[in-house]
Amino acid sequence: MSVLTILECGSIQNYIFASNRLREAIGASYLVKEALEGNLYEALSVITGSGSAGRESGFSRSGWENQTGLTELIETGFKAEILYIGGGKAAVLFLNKEIARETLSYLSSRLLVRAPGLILYSGQSNIDSTPGGLGRAWQTSLADLSLHKERGQVSLRSEGLGLTTNCVTTGLAATIRYEYREDNWTKVDNLSASAAARRAASVNANSEAKAWLNEMGGRQYDPPENLENLGGLEGEDHLAVVHIDGNSIGVRLDTLVRTYQDRTNDELARALRQFSHSLKLASSESLNEVTRTLIQALSESGENTLAARLQLEKNGRKYLPLRLLISGGDDLTFVCEGRLGLALAALYLQTFSRKTDSLG
């Protein structure tokens, strides 16, 4: 019997802000994103046997939002299909419980190594083929997921044995001597496994952020890696940490599932995929609009312009006074120069609300 599994990364904010180093928060954000994207895709590809070539065994990394109904997929021998990714959650349909168990085992083992300290919860339910079966399984899986979250996570982590050195950022037992370059100097920090993983992941995160800025017309800017590079004037540093939760997107998703309770599983699957795709598109387009607006404002010259009130250049590099940390579905978290916080948050909310009016 087919099985629906809903996955969720727990305590995301705590994980990202476990350290007061922006570089580690950036890396943690990248690891959270990859947990239910890159790592999930890898687990599904390995367990279903589709590999990197695509969908030979019924799983496709790209274009899953536009795939056809479940009946056709079952007839072609699928083993796993993604139904939804967004807001820190992912929903996957498996051919049976054994494939689901193997996939979760593989995914968990990879996250233990690649993202130490990140918690992953899951909820499951069997799906019957009658009208509304997928909708009922969705509600049951969410209830199962909530139960696991309420029970909490029992930590079996050993903080250290004998005499240990504390991690300079998390206070946990340091297990790694991490060497890095900063301001043309080679430095060494004693880090815990989780802090070291965050630092390492920040390299890929910065590469993606730089490529994104180029697309936004901000080729002259580098993404800031330290709080000191957010544009504050010397002696007058202001910082804004902005977290935005979409306007009842979770309620809209629940309403969508209930609306299809008497429809076929195929129809609900298509609706969930379309909802996921539309939500992701609205989030990215809203963020792009905010970023382009900021870049445009910074390009204006004169004594009373925004650029004149900020210190954008440090150590021969020019930084954008904004750094994205979380962007997943209806959740957005970013840090910026303090005086920009309210204006950027208001612009994003207005844009996101406009683009999501028709969702649900």
Beta strands, then each sheet from edge to edge (+ up, - down):
strand 1: 3-10
strand 2: 80-86
strand 3: 89-94
strand 4: 119-126
strand 5: 176-182
strand 6: 185-191
strand 7: 239-245
strand 8: 313-314
strand 9: 317-318
strand 10: 322-328
strand 11: 331-337
sheet 1: 2+ 3- 1+ 4-
sheet 2: 5+ 6-
sheet 3: 7+ 11- 10+
sheet 4: 8+ 9-
end
